[in-house]
Amino acid sequence: MGAAHQGGGGGFLARSELAVRWLLGIQCLLSGINWWYKILPFPNMFDPPGLPVKAEVVRAMLDSGWMFTVAKAVEVALGLSLLSNRYVPLMLVVSFPVIFLTFMLDANFLPALGGYWHGDAPFQHLAAKVLDMLYFGGACLAMQVFLMLSHFDRYRPMLIARAAPMDWSRP
Amino acid sequence: MKSRLMTALAVLALFLGVTSTGWMLAVTREWLLPWSTFKIFLPAGTALKQDR
């Protein structure tokens, strides 16, 4: 279905949906696969314990033994869904917590700003925090939100204030 | 109005999508790794001073 249901006048938006879907799909697939097969210089399940982490919450996820694996499995599933254009609206919802928390990990650059302000850290460290916020977490969140809004008509039935349960006795 | 906002979001998503893919490749190839917080994975002694 994908862009086909976007109707007339959506030429640019339909082409954008395709491009953004591929961009986010490739990024999520590479990032997810990296957990089992190292292709990026990011944490991998076969890394020795005790390596530095970007945030302590990541260390807690690694130490749990399953949380990071689940998050990476969701990334792989989202990547495959986006690239194959199968179950895209569903996977965008399923993966939203992972994408949002990834953004939140990169979003807090205030300690880096404070460190730079007080002369405890070089400008390069502040720049690294801002660039990662923009190009890792921020970019993924922007693409995710755009894709979810592109498929908003699929979510509209969920936006009901008082929902009655389904009648399973109905043939 | 909604269509214009959606077009603006599409432009932003495309821009960030293309540049972030470039950023990811640059960090992966270690061209820009010192400019990413992933510099913590650089060999000991080459990492920049942290902010705490």
Backbone of each chain as ProteinMPNN parsed JSONL, in Angstrom:
{"seq_chain_A": "MGAAHQGGGGGFLARSELAVRWLLGIQCLLSGINWWYKILPFPNMFDPPGLPVKAEVVRAMLDSGWMFTVAKAVEVALGLSLLSNRYVPLMLVVSFPVIFLTFMLDANFLPALGGYWHGDAPFQHLAAKVLDMLYFGGACLAMQVFLMLSHFDRYRPMLIARAAPMDWSRP", "coords_chain_A": {"N_chain_A": [[0.851, -1.195, 0.0], [1.653, 1.423, 1.093], [2.75, 4.361, -0.309], [0.689, 4.508, -1.995], [-1.868, 5.041, -1.088], [-1.961, 7.693, -0.599], [-3.162, 9.503, -2.2], [-4.247, 12.105, -4.548], [-2.22, 14.958, -5.435], [-0.228, 14.435, -3.706], [2.33, 14.013, -4.636], [5.042, 14.91, -4.156], [5.144, 14.373, -1.42], [4.639, 11.627, -1.421], [6.871, 10.666, -2.784], [8.782, 11.522, -1.007], [8.109, 10.022, 1.22], [8.869, 7.488, 0.369], [11.653, 7.833, 0.034], [12.488, 8.609, 2.64], [11.645, 6.414, 4.068], [13.36, 4.446, 3.088], [15.835, 5.557, 3.857], [15.67, 5.637, 6.712], [15.175, 2.954, 7.108], [17.541, 1.68, 6.181], [19.403, 2.754, 7.974], [18.421, 1.803, 10.471], [18.498, -0.951, 10.059], [21.273, -1.441, 9.67], [22.295, -0.492, 12.111], [20.972, -2.204, 13.874], [21.793, -4.818, 13.046], [24.445, -4.605, 13.668], [24.644, -5.248, 16.329], [24.85, -7.99, 16.526], [26.655, -8.629, 14.516], [29.554, -7.165, 13.906], [29.701, -4.183, 12.298], [29.803, -1.532, 12.548], [31.385, 1.064, 14.493], [30.193, 0.779, 17.048], [28.643, -0.294, 20.19], [28.63, -3.849, 20.68], [27.328, -7.158, 21.05], [29.338, -8.946, 21.509], [31.423, -7.566, 22.5], [34.013, -7.046, 24.931], [33.177, -7.002, 28.454], [32.735, -3.952, 30.346], [33.55, -1.921, 28.691], [33.648, 1.585, 27.68], [30.606, 3.535, 27.869], [28.021, 5.523, 26.307], [26.061, 6.517, 27.973], [24.915, 5.974, 31.318], [22.549, 4.588, 31.475], [22.603, 2.995, 29.267], [24.591, 1.188, 29.971], [23.216, -0.11, 32.028], [21.211, -1.322, 30.524], [22.77, -3.023, 28.958], [23.864, -4.633, 30.966], [21.617, -5.94, 31.871], [21.255, -8.021, 30.19], [19.306, -8.668, 28.331], [17.793, -6.455, 27.514], [19.053, -4.664, 25.688], [19.398, -6.352, 23.557], [16.756, -6.882, 22.827], [15.975, -4.295, 22.056], [17.636, -3.934, 19.848], [16.738, -6.005, 18.228], [14.211, -5.041, 17.658], [14.959, -2.816, 16.155], [16.107, -4.077, 13.908], [13.845, -5.419, 12.934], [12.235, -3.205, 12.337], [13.803, -2.004, 10.357], [13.772, -3.996, 8.329], [11.034, -4.041, 7.839], [10.564, -1.427, 6.877], [12.175, -1.352, 4.587], [11.139, -3.404, 3.058], [8.602, -2.605, 2.829], [6.454, -3.663, 4.326], [3.935, -4.087, 6.698], [4.344, -1.503, 7.728], [2.998, 0.747, 9.13], [2.355, -0.554, 11.587], [4.901, -1.412, 12.56], [6.132, 1.039, 12.874], [4.832, 2.064, 15.097], [5.406, 0.086, 17.022], [8.18, 0.363, 17.227], [8.526, 2.912, 18.113], [9.037, 3.619, 20.906], [11.74, 2.789, 21.164], [13.092, 4.363, 19.268], [12.478, 6.905, 20.239], [13.634, 6.877, 22.83], [16.277, 6.527, 22.097], [16.745, 9.001, 20.918], [16.414, 10.572, 23.212], [18.627, 9.812, 24.691], [20.667, 11.073, 23.341], [19.854, 13.656, 23.466], [20.281, 15.231, 25.737], [22.32, 17.663, 26.102], [23.094, 19.473, 27.915], [24.895, 19.018, 30.162], [27.315, 18.882, 28.725], [27.347, 21.424, 27.621], [27.51, 22.93, 29.962], [29.999, 22.028, 30.869], [31.675, 23.005, 28.857], [31.173, 25.726, 29.16], [32.204, 26.267, 31.692], [34.803, 25.803, 31.221], [35.784, 23.245, 31.493], [35.726, 21.379, 29.494], [36.592, 20.856, 26.045], [35.582, 22.779, 23.109], [35.119, 20.989, 21.089], [34.025, 18.763, 22.288], [31.491, 19.62, 23.122], [30.455, 20.212, 20.589], [30.436, 17.635, 19.507], [28.442, 16.416, 21.069], [26.178, 17.928, 20.322], [26.089, 17.469, 17.543], [25.703, 14.691, 17.48], [23.227, 14.578, 18.753], [21.68, 15.815, 16.821], [22.178, 14.362, 14.439], [22.101, 11.62, 15.007], [20.084, 10.714, 17.107], [18.131, 12.788, 16.701], [17.67, 12.955, 13.894], [16.675, 10.402, 13.32], [14.341, 10.438, 14.861], [12.923, 12.546, 13.626], [12.532, 11.467, 11.069], [11.037, 9.22, 11.744], [8.703, 10.376, 12.873], [7.76, 11.791, 10.651], [7.188, 9.639, 8.911], [5.219, 8.323, 10.413], [3.207, 10.252, 10.421], [2.756, 10.291, 7.722], [1.394, 7.947, 7.428], [-0.888, 8.391, 8.812], [-3.615, 8.017, 8.527], [-3.975, 5.355, 9.026], [-3.795, 5.189, 11.734], [-5.858, 6.625, 12.688], [-8.347, 5.292, 13.421], [-7.656, 4.423, 15.973], [-7.785, 6.581, 17.587], [-9.976, 6.978, 19.28], [-12.127, 8.039, 21.837], [-13.812, 6.629, 23.639], [-13.848, 3.378, 23.53], [-15.522, 0.483, 22.432], [-15.359, -2.983, 23.274], [-14.427, -5.604, 20.964], [-16.913, -7.611, 19.392], [-16.811, -10.854, 19.747], [-18.545, -12.899, 19.308], [-19.872, -12.423, 17.038], [-20.461, -13.495, 13.735]], "CA_chain_A": [[0.0, 0.0, 0.0], [2.644, 2.48, 1.171], [2.409, 5.696, -0.769], [-0.404, 4.45, -2.944], [-3.124, 5.545, -0.54], [-1.836, 9.089, -0.21], [-4.066, 10.303, -2.983], [-3.752, 13.119, -5.462], [-1.547, 16.111, -4.854], [0.797, 14.0, -2.762], [3.489, 13.541, -5.384], [6.281, 15.146, -3.418], [5.08, 13.661, -0.142], [4.752, 10.189, -1.673], [8.28, 10.372, -3.083], [9.531, 11.735, 0.238], [7.856, 8.855, 2.089], [9.704, 6.384, -0.133], [13.069, 8.127, 0.319], [12.711, 8.595, 4.091], [11.48, 5.028, 4.494], [14.61, 3.75, 2.77], [16.936, 6.092, 4.683], [15.519, 5.149, 8.089], [15.287, 1.498, 7.063], [18.954, 1.299, 6.075], [20.072, 3.094, 9.236], [17.98, 0.897, 11.543], [18.973, -2.31, 9.774], [22.713, -1.494, 9.945], [22.492, -0.329, 13.549], [20.492, -3.404, 14.549], [22.655, -5.962, 12.72], [25.734, -4.396, 14.323], [24.632, -5.853, 17.67], [25.272, -9.401, 16.403], [27.756, -8.745, 13.558], [30.13, -5.819, 14.014], [29.978, -3.455, 11.064], [29.925, -0.132, 12.936], [32.19, 1.158, 15.723], [29.281, 0.972, 18.16], [28.64, -1.486, 21.043], [28.258, -5.123, 20.076], [27.135, -8.112, 22.147], [30.556, -9.721, 21.724], [32.451, -6.707, 23.088], [34.311, -7.412, 26.321], [32.456, -6.161, 29.423], [33.492, -2.857, 30.946], [33.899, -0.871, 27.732], [32.913, 2.821, 27.97], [29.28, 3.69, 27.266], [27.649, 6.932, 26.156], [25.224, 6.898, 29.116], [24.828, 4.881, 32.284], [21.359, 3.771, 31.214], [23.022, 1.996, 28.282], [25.278, 0.138, 30.719], [22.183, -0.895, 32.717], [20.567, -2.159, 29.509], [23.723, -4.078, 28.598], [24.008, -5.546, 32.104], [20.396, -6.736, 32.045], [21.427, -9.233, 29.392], [18.275, -8.865, 27.3], [17.125, -5.224, 27.068], [19.679, -4.123, 24.488], [19.119, -7.305, 22.475], [15.386, -6.646, 22.377], [15.95, -3.016, 21.333], [18.282, -4.138, 18.541], [15.836, -6.843, 17.43], [13.162, -4.134, 17.174], [15.567, -2.025, 15.082], [16.222, -4.934, 12.712], [12.482, -5.635, 12.43], [11.791, -1.954, 11.713], [14.559, -1.836, 9.114], [13.237, -4.924, 7.318], [9.679, -3.593, 7.514], [10.62, -0.207, 6.06], [12.787, -1.627, 3.282], [10.268, -4.281, 2.27], [7.28, -1.967, 2.808], [5.47, -4.592, 4.888], [3.516, -3.767, 8.072], [5.038, -0.27, 8.115], [2.344, 1.492, 10.23], [2.474, -1.319, 12.833], [6.275, -1.404, 13.06], [6.458, 2.401, 13.311], [4.322, 2.185, 16.47], [6.162, -0.842, 17.89], [9.564, 0.817, 17.406], [8.602, 4.312, 18.553], [9.767, 3.8, 22.185], [13.183, 2.627, 20.959], [13.596, 5.541, 18.549], [12.347, 8.075, 21.114], [14.639, 6.802, 23.891], [17.571, 6.778, 21.45], [16.852, 10.454, 20.823], [16.589, 11.141, 24.549], [20.007, 9.558, 25.116], [21.538, 12.055, 22.701], [19.282, 15.002, 23.53], [20.72, 16.026, 26.88], [23.664, 18.187, 25.896], [23.342, 20.53, 28.895], [26.168, 18.814, 30.877], [28.425, 19.241, 27.838], [27.34, 22.883, 27.529], [28.05, 23.416, 31.234], [31.429, 21.735, 30.891], [32.349, 23.958, 27.967], [30.991, 27.068, 29.733], [33.11, 26.41, 32.836], [36.175, 25.55, 30.785], [36.218, 21.889, 31.837], [35.731, 20.522, 28.307], [36.824, 21.647, 24.84], [34.422, 23.016, 22.243], [34.897, 19.806, 20.263], [33.147, 17.83, 23.007], [30.136, 20.17, 23.008], [30.039, 20.023, 19.193], [30.138, 16.21, 19.318], [27.145, 16.137, 21.684], [25.117, 18.546, 19.517], [26.024, 16.779, 16.25], [25.079, 13.383, 17.7], [21.808, 14.805, 19.023], [21.036, 16.173, 15.559], [22.331, 13.407, 13.335], [21.745, 10.239, 15.384], [18.746, 10.655, 17.682], [17.205, 13.769, 16.125], [17.325, 12.608, 12.516], [15.808, 9.213, 13.354], [13.024, 10.829, 15.381], [12.246, 13.339, 12.598], [12.087, 10.553, 10.006], [9.98, 8.37, 12.302], [7.476, 11.179, 12.996], [7.253, 12.047, 9.289], [6.582, 8.408, 8.38], [3.971, 8.05, 11.138], [2.191, 11.192, 9.927], [2.431, 9.862, 6.353], [0.441, 6.831, 7.536], [-1.767, 8.776, 9.914], [-4.974, 7.477, 8.345], [-4.005, 4.006, 9.623], [-3.89, 5.315, 13.198], [-7.055, 7.393, 13.04], [-9.343, 4.511, 14.189], [-7.239, 4.226, 17.37], [-7.944, 7.829, 18.328], [-11.354, 7.041, 19.758], [-12.069, 8.28, 23.276], [-14.472, 5.535, 24.376], [-13.901, 2.255, 22.597], [-16.223, -0.736, 22.861], [-14.593, -4.176, 22.867], [-14.914, -6.306, 19.784], [-17.892, -8.665, 19.642], [-16.239, -12.069, 19.171], [-19.59, -13.861, 18.971], [-20.407, -12.073, 15.721], [-19.837, -14.34, 12.703]], "C_chain_A": [[0.88, 1.236, 0.0], [2.12, 3.819, 0.725], [1.146, 5.698, -1.606], [-1.679, 5.079, -2.403], [-3.071, 7.025, -0.239], [-2.623, 10.036, -1.104], [-3.4, 11.343, -3.842], [-3.1, 14.274, -4.743], [-0.439, 15.737, -3.904], [2.056, 13.53, -3.446], [4.786, 13.697, -4.633], [6.289, 14.369, -2.117], [5.224, 12.155, -0.341], [6.199, 9.822, -1.975], [9.138, 10.54, -1.836], [9.354, 10.537, 1.167], [8.74, 7.695, 1.675], [11.166, 6.603, 0.262], [13.361, 8.017, 1.818], [12.583, 7.17, 4.624], [12.767, 4.238, 4.234], [15.753, 4.243, 3.65], [16.857, 5.548, 6.11], [15.672, 3.627, 8.136], [16.736, 1.038, 7.014], [19.666, 1.57, 7.392], [19.701, 2.115, 10.344], [18.508, -0.515, 11.313], [20.467, -2.425, 10.101], [22.98, -1.424, 11.449], [22.064, -1.584, 14.31], [21.396, -4.598, 14.317], [23.977, -5.858, 13.463], [25.798, -5.05, 15.711], [25.152, -7.3, 17.627], [26.507, -9.555, 15.5], [28.359, -7.357, 13.387], [30.439, -5.213, 12.644], [30.133, -1.963, 11.344], [30.746, -0.063, 14.229], [31.341, 1.435, 16.963], [29.237, -0.321, 18.989], [28.057, -2.714, 20.352], [28.169, -6.164, 21.201], [28.394, -8.936, 22.436], [31.703, -8.86, 22.258], [32.745, -7.169, 24.506], [33.582, -6.486, 27.286], [33.363, -5.051, 29.949], [33.921, -1.792, 29.971], [33.121, 0.405, 28.075], [31.566, 2.847, 27.265], [28.948, 5.168, 27.213], [26.835, 7.42, 27.342], [25.071, 5.696, 30.03], [23.609, 4.0, 32.05], [21.671, 2.697, 30.172], [23.739, 0.846, 28.983], [24.255, -0.754, 31.454], [21.471, -1.826, 31.738], [21.473, -3.314, 29.097], [23.808, -5.116, 29.709], [22.771, -6.422, 32.3], [20.468, -8.031, 31.247], [20.395, -9.428, 28.299], [17.715, -7.56, 26.731], [17.719, -4.682, 25.77], [19.408, -5.039, 23.296], [17.711, -7.097, 21.918], [15.301, -5.358, 21.562], [16.557, -3.181, 19.934], [17.425, -5.021, 17.634], [14.704, -5.984, 16.851], [13.706, -3.277, 16.031], [15.679, -2.829, 13.787], [14.837, -5.141, 12.091], [11.958, -4.383, 11.742], [12.506, -1.756, 10.374], [14.016, -2.725, 8.008], [11.844, -4.49, 6.873], [9.708, -2.389, 6.571], [11.164, -0.508, 4.666], [11.892, -2.504, 2.411], [8.863, -3.707, 2.13], [6.178, -2.938, 3.237], [5.201, -4.198, 6.347], [4.178, -2.497, 8.6], [4.324, 0.485, 9.236], [2.479, 0.773, 11.578], [3.894, -1.202, 13.4], [6.706, -0.01, 13.497], [5.985, 2.626, 14.749], [5.143, 1.328, 17.432], [7.535, -0.267, 18.214], [9.663, 2.223, 17.981], [9.308, 4.479, 19.898], [11.283, 3.693, 22.02], [13.771, 3.878, 20.305], [13.553, 6.768, 19.466], [13.405, 8.048, 22.216], [16.05, 6.972, 23.332], [17.799, 8.281, 21.316], [17.128, 11.065, 22.19], [18.014, 10.917, 25.074], [20.945, 10.62, 24.57], [21.093, 13.49, 22.967], [19.861, 15.858, 24.652], [22.17, 16.483, 26.701], [24.008, 19.275, 26.923], [24.618, 20.288, 29.725], [27.376, 19.191, 30.027], [28.523, 20.759, 27.691], [27.922, 23.492, 28.795], [29.545, 23.201, 31.324], [32.219, 22.694, 30.031], [32.32, 25.359, 28.56], [31.99, 27.323, 30.864], [34.555, 26.085, 32.478], [36.695, 24.167, 31.12], [36.328, 20.98, 30.612], [35.944, 21.403, 27.075], [35.547, 21.808, 24.024], [34.09, 21.765, 21.441], [33.952, 18.812, 20.96], [31.698, 18.3, 22.945], [29.599, 19.945, 21.592], [29.662, 18.569, 18.94], [28.768, 15.866, 19.89], [26.009, 16.676, 20.803], [24.966, 17.815, 18.177], [25.383, 15.4, 16.395], [23.589, 13.52, 17.983], [21.057, 15.036, 17.709], [21.026, 15.004, 14.583], [22.113, 11.953, 13.734], [20.308, 10.227, 15.899], [17.745, 11.546, 16.967], [16.747, 13.392, 14.732], [16.377, 11.407, 12.499], [14.412, 9.576, 13.836], [12.244, 11.622, 14.33], [11.719, 12.434, 11.486], [10.935, 9.683, 10.488], [8.653, 9.138, 12.366], [6.892, 11.463, 11.618], [6.563, 10.804, 8.732], [5.269, 8.092, 9.093], [2.862, 8.985, 10.666], [1.804, 10.85, 8.487], [1.387, 8.748, 6.363], [-0.63, 7.124, 8.585], [-3.171, 8.191, 9.77], [-5.099, 6.067, 8.904], [-4.199, 4.079, 11.139], [-5.196, 5.981, 13.632], [-8.087, 6.566, 13.814], [-8.957, 4.3, 15.654], [-7.546, 5.445, 18.229], [-9.389, 8.023, 18.773], [-11.315, 7.124, 21.284], [-12.667, 7.118, 24.073], [-14.689, 4.382, 23.407], [-14.655, 1.084, 23.209], [-15.403, -1.941, 22.429], [-15.241, -4.865, 21.683], [-15.885, -7.418, 20.19], [-17.409, -9.942, 18.953], [-17.314, -13.088, 18.803], [-20.164, -13.596, 17.583], [-19.711, -12.903, 14.645], [-18.975, -13.504, 11.743]], "O_chain_A": [[0.873, 2.011, -0.956], [1.171, 4.353, 1.298], [0.59, 6.757, -1.899], [-2.488, 5.597, -3.173], [-4.021, 7.576, 0.317], [-2.741, 11.225, -0.81], [-2.175, 11.465, -3.877], [-3.393, 14.538, -3.577], [0.227, 16.611, -3.348], [2.789, 12.716, -2.884], [5.547, 12.741, -4.483], [7.301, 13.775, -1.744], [5.856, 11.479, 0.47], [6.703, 8.807, -1.495], [10.1, 9.8, -1.628], [10.3, 10.089, 1.814], [9.297, 6.998, 2.522], [11.832, 5.693, 0.755], [14.354, 7.411, 2.221], [13.321, 6.768, 5.523], [13.2, 3.453, 5.077], [16.551, 3.443, 4.137], [17.849, 5.061, 6.651], [16.229, 3.082, 9.089], [17.118, 0.109, 7.725], [20.433, 0.738, 7.877], [20.574, 1.648, 11.077], [18.916, -1.194, 12.255], [20.886, -3.392, 10.737], [23.779, -2.188, 11.989], [22.716, -1.982, 15.276], [21.738, -5.316, 15.257], [24.567, -6.868, 13.845], [26.881, -5.365, 16.203], [25.803, -7.769, 18.56], [27.304, -10.476, 15.679], [27.741, -6.477, 12.789], [31.327, -5.678, 11.931], [30.551, -1.21, 10.465], [30.793, -1.038, 14.979], [31.724, 2.229, 17.823], [29.743, -1.348, 18.536], [27.123, -2.623, 19.554], [28.875, -6.045, 22.203], [28.499, -9.554, 23.496], [32.817, -9.349, 22.448], [31.848, -7.629, 25.211], [33.386, -5.31, 26.981], [34.585, -5.19, 29.992], [34.594, -0.84, 30.366], [32.057, 0.331, 28.69], [31.401, 2.256, 26.198], [29.505, 5.971, 27.962], [26.899, 8.599, 27.693], [25.094, 4.549, 29.582], [23.619, 2.814, 32.38], [21.077, 1.618, 30.189], [23.535, -0.321, 28.648], [24.399, -1.976, 31.5], [21.165, -2.972, 32.069], [21.013, -4.44, 28.909], [23.824, -6.319, 29.449], [22.87, -7.525, 32.837], [19.819, -9.018, 31.591], [20.584, -10.269, 27.42], [17.217, -7.54, 25.605], [16.987, -4.287, 24.863], [19.214, -4.574, 22.173], [17.497, -7.13, 20.706], [14.649, -5.315, 20.519], [16.045, -2.629, 18.96], [17.385, -4.816, 16.421], [14.291, -6.174, 15.707], [13.004, -3.034, 15.049], [15.383, -2.323, 12.704], [14.676, -5.05, 10.874], [11.316, -4.467, 10.695], [11.883, -1.384, 9.38], [13.82, -2.27, 6.881], [11.509, -4.558, 5.69], [8.968, -2.341, 5.588], [10.665, 0.025, 3.675], [11.88, -2.374, 1.187], [8.032, -4.251, 1.404], [5.123, -3.026, 2.609], [6.133, -4.002, 7.127], [4.533, -2.42, 9.776], [4.972, 0.841, 10.22], [2.695, 1.422, 12.602], [4.066, -0.925, 14.587], [7.547, 0.127, 14.385], [6.659, 3.299, 15.529], [5.526, 1.779, 18.512], [8.008, -0.39, 19.343], [10.757, 2.684, 18.303], [10.114, 5.399, 20.038], [12.028, 4.428, 22.667], [14.81, 4.385, 20.729], [14.483, 7.574, 19.47], [14.012, 9.078, 22.512], [16.925, 7.503, 24.015], [18.897, 8.777, 21.566], [17.963, 11.959, 22.323], [18.54, 11.745, 25.817], [21.898, 11.023, 25.237], [21.849, 14.432, 22.729], [19.923, 17.081, 24.527], [23.112, 15.792, 27.091], [25.055, 19.916, 26.835], [25.361, 21.236, 29.977], [28.348, 19.75, 30.535], [29.618, 21.32, 27.642], [28.715, 24.432, 28.74], [30.28, 24.07, 31.793], [33.298, 23.147, 30.416], [33.304, 26.096, 28.483], [32.545, 28.414, 30.994], [35.429, 26.095, 33.345], [37.899, 23.921, 31.047], [36.956, 19.924, 30.683], [35.527, 22.561, 27.06], [34.57, 21.084, 24.212], [32.924, 21.505, 21.144], [33.18, 18.113, 20.304], [30.785, 17.499, 22.744], [28.45, 19.544, 21.408], [28.686, 18.291, 18.243], [28.011, 15.113, 19.278], [25.014, 15.991, 20.565], [23.847, 17.569, 17.726], [24.607, 14.983, 15.535], [22.782, 12.708, 17.529], [19.954, 14.527, 17.509], [20.0, 14.694, 13.977], [21.951, 11.112, 12.85], [19.406, 9.774, 15.194], [16.634, 11.112, 16.658], [15.561, 13.498, 14.419], [15.395, 11.395, 11.755], [13.416, 9.091, 13.298], [11.045, 11.404, 14.154], [10.596, 12.611, 11.015], [9.98, 9.434, 9.752], [7.61, 8.62, 11.966], [5.678, 11.387, 11.427], [5.482, 10.899, 8.149], [4.312, 7.645, 8.46], [1.712, 8.569, 10.526], [0.668, 11.084, 8.074], [0.596, 8.618, 5.428], [-1.205, 6.207, 9.17], [-3.836, 7.905, 10.766], [-6.202, 5.623, 9.224], [-4.708, 3.14, 11.751], [-5.585, 5.907, 14.797], [-8.659, 7.073, 14.779], [-9.82, 4.028, 16.488], [-7.566, 5.355, 19.457], [-9.945, 9.114, 18.651], [-10.579, 6.388, 21.94], [-12.087, 6.68, 25.067], [-15.595, 4.411, 22.574], [-14.444, 0.741, 24.372], [-14.815, -1.937, 21.347], [-16.439, -4.727, 21.435], [-15.693, -8.08, 21.21], [-17.568, -10.104, 17.743], [-17.038, -14.038, 18.07], [-20.858, -14.442, 17.019], [-18.484, -13.003, 14.649], [-18.377, -14.049, 10.815]]}, "seq_chain_B": "MKSRLMTALAVLALFLGVTSTGWMLAVTREWLLPWSTFKIFLPAGTALKQDR", "coords_chain_B": {"N_chain_B": [[-2.912, 24.366, 4.874], [-2.197, 22.238, 6.664], [-1.097, 20.607, 4.764], [1.092, 22.13, 3.946], [2.613, 22.169, 6.298], [3.177, 19.467, 6.491], [4.695, 19.152, 4.199], [6.871, 20.742, 4.89], [7.837, 19.247, 7.037], [8.52, 16.972, 5.647], [10.639, 17.915, 4.069], [12.453, 18.563, 6.095], [12.826, 16.001, 7.238], [13.92, 14.65, 5.055], [16.281, 16.128, 4.64], [17.613, 15.781, 7.142], [17.708, 13.011, 7.108], [19.354, 12.374, 4.888], [21.738, 13.777, 5.558], [22.291, 12.64, 8.042], [22.768, 10.018, 7.367], [25.092, 10.362, 5.92], [26.647, 11.352, 8.012], [26.696, 9.121, 9.687], [28.118, 7.32, 8.058], [30.534, 8.717, 7.898], [31.359, 8.711, 10.557], [31.533, 5.994, 10.948], [33.597, 5.338, 9.19], [35.546, 6.502, 10.553], [36.345, 9.053, 9.937], [35.18, 11.297, 11.006], [35.04, 10.624, 13.618], [36.276, 11.717, 15.983], [34.646, 13.906, 16.304], [32.293, 12.98, 17.257], [30.246, 11.658, 19.895], [30.854, 9.058, 20.056], [33.497, 8.877, 20.171], [34.48, 7.88, 22.457], [35.11, 5.31, 22.009], [37.498, 5.348, 20.794], [40.995, 4.403, 20.632], [42.739, 4.155, 23.764], [44.026, 7.131, 25.189], [43.84, 8.681, 22.936], [41.362, 9.685, 23.055], [39.189, 12.473, 23.614], [39.168, 14.972, 26.222], [36.731, 14.443, 28.688], [33.573, 15.864, 29.796], [33.28, 15.823, 32.535]], "CA_chain_B": [[-2.01, 24.583, 6.012], [-1.663, 20.941, 7.094], [-0.256, 20.101, 3.676], [2.361, 22.864, 3.986], [3.376, 21.671, 7.455], [3.665, 18.125, 6.153], [5.776, 19.339, 3.226], [8.031, 21.236, 5.644], [8.372, 18.108, 7.789], [9.159, 16.082, 4.663], [11.93, 18.518, 3.716], [13.33, 18.386, 7.272], [13.157, 14.573, 7.363], [14.838, 14.308, 3.957], [17.582, 16.757, 4.917], [18.253, 15.078, 8.266], [17.95, 11.629, 6.711], [20.54, 12.31, 4.011], [22.94, 14.208, 6.283], [22.616, 11.695, 9.124], [23.388, 8.842, 6.747], [26.477, 10.783, 5.673], [27.314, 11.441, 9.327], [26.906, 7.744, 10.139], [29.217, 6.766, 7.26], [31.769, 9.412, 8.264], [31.773, 8.214, 11.866], [31.898, 4.595, 10.765], [34.917, 5.285, 8.554], [36.424, 7.175, 11.51], [36.762, 10.372, 9.46], [34.675, 12.324, 11.923], [34.808, 10.018, 14.933], [36.592, 12.63, 17.093], [33.582, 14.903, 16.434], [31.101, 12.297, 17.719], [30.414, 11.143, 21.258], [31.389, 7.706, 19.95], [34.96, 8.947, 20.316], [34.842, 7.103, 23.648], [35.6, 4.008, 21.569], [38.837, 5.499, 20.228], [42.009, 3.8, 21.496], [43.087, 4.931, 24.96], [45.038, 8.152, 24.994], [43.481, 9.572, 21.838], [40.036, 10.252, 23.314], [39.207, 13.838, 24.115], [38.802, 15.138, 27.626], [35.29, 14.431, 28.883], [33.086, 17.077, 30.439], [33.064, 15.664, 33.961]], "C_chain_B": [[-1.35, 23.288, 6.468], [-0.724, 20.376, 6.035], [1.101, 20.798, 3.67], [3.231, 22.399, 5.141], [3.977, 20.3, 7.157], [4.802, 18.219, 5.135], [7.04, 19.823, 3.934], [8.676, 20.099, 6.435], [9.077, 17.123, 6.859], [10.539, 16.606, 4.293], [12.922, 18.321, 4.863], [13.771, 16.926, 7.394], [14.126, 14.146, 6.27], [16.232, 14.859, 4.227], [18.314, 16.005, 6.026], [18.563, 13.629, 7.912], [19.207, 11.488, 5.87], [21.804, 12.671, 4.797], [23.304, 13.223, 7.399], [23.213, 10.41, 8.571], [24.849, 9.147, 6.418], [27.281, 10.839, 6.954], [27.646, 10.043, 9.853], [28.082, 7.119, 9.382], [30.544, 7.387, 7.676], [32.286, 8.924, 9.615], [32.26, 6.765, 11.749], [33.29, 4.459, 10.162], [35.971, 6.01, 9.383], [36.967, 8.502, 10.995], [36.379, 11.437, 10.483], [34.476, 11.774, 13.333], [35.19, 10.942, 16.088], [35.517, 13.698, 17.316], [32.26, 14.249, 16.831], [31.333, 11.829, 19.148], [30.875, 9.69, 21.234], [32.914, 7.702, 19.992], [35.418, 8.202, 21.577], [35.378, 5.733, 23.255], [36.948, 4.114, 20.872], [39.848, 4.829, 21.164], [42.391, 4.73, 22.641], [44.184, 5.933, 24.641], [44.712, 9.109, 23.871], [42.115, 10.215, 22.059], [40.181, 11.647, 23.914], [38.81, 13.868, 25.581], [37.281, 15.205, 27.76], [34.871, 15.657, 29.711], [32.755, 16.862, 31.917], [34.237, 14.904, 34.58]], "O_chain_B": [[-0.133, 23.218, 6.64], [0.294, 19.757, 6.346], [2.131, 20.168, 3.427], [4.444, 22.251, 4.991], [5.118, 20.009, 7.515], [5.763, 17.452, 5.203], [8.143, 19.374, 3.623], [9.9, 19.993, 6.501], [10.088, 16.52, 7.219], [11.498, 15.839, 4.21], [14.079, 17.962, 4.641], [14.947, 16.646, 7.626], [15.048, 13.371, 6.523], [17.232, 14.16, 4.069], [19.48, 15.638, 5.877], [19.566, 13.079, 8.365], [20.026, 10.598, 6.103], [22.813, 11.971, 4.718], [24.483, 12.997, 7.671], [24.056, 9.782, 9.212], [25.729, 8.308, 6.61], [28.443, 10.432, 6.993], [28.728, 9.81, 10.391], [28.938, 6.47, 9.983], [31.553, 6.693, 7.796], [33.489, 8.744, 9.803], [33.251, 6.37, 12.362], [34.068, 3.59, 10.557], [37.129, 6.123, 8.981], [37.936, 9.029, 11.541], [37.152, 12.349, 10.779], [33.808, 12.404, 14.153], [34.487, 10.956, 17.098], [35.47, 14.322, 18.376], [31.211, 14.889, 16.754], [32.473, 11.626, 19.566], [31.247, 9.142, 22.272], [33.544, 6.652, 19.863], [36.606, 7.929, 21.742], [36.024, 5.062, 24.061], [37.492, 3.111, 20.41], [39.587, 4.701, 22.36], [42.367, 5.952, 22.492], [45.138, 5.631, 23.924], [45.233, 10.224, 23.833], [41.741, 11.158, 21.362], [41.147, 11.955, 24.613], [38.206, 12.933, 26.107], [36.623, 15.942, 27.026], [35.71, 16.38, 30.248], [32.013, 17.657, 32.494], [34.249, 14.663, 35.787]]}, "name": "protein", "num_of_chains": 2, "seq": "MGAAHQGGGGGFLARSELAVRWLLGIQCLLSGINWWYKILPFPNMFDPPGLPVKAEVVRAMLDSGWMFTVAKAVEVALGLSLLSNRYVPLMLVVSFPVIFLTFMLDANFLPALGGYWHGDAPFQHLAAKVLDMLYFGGACLAMQVFLMLSHFDRYRPMLIARAAPMDWSRPMKSRLMTALAVLALFLGVTSTGWMLAVTREWLLPWSTFKIFLPAGTALKQDR"}
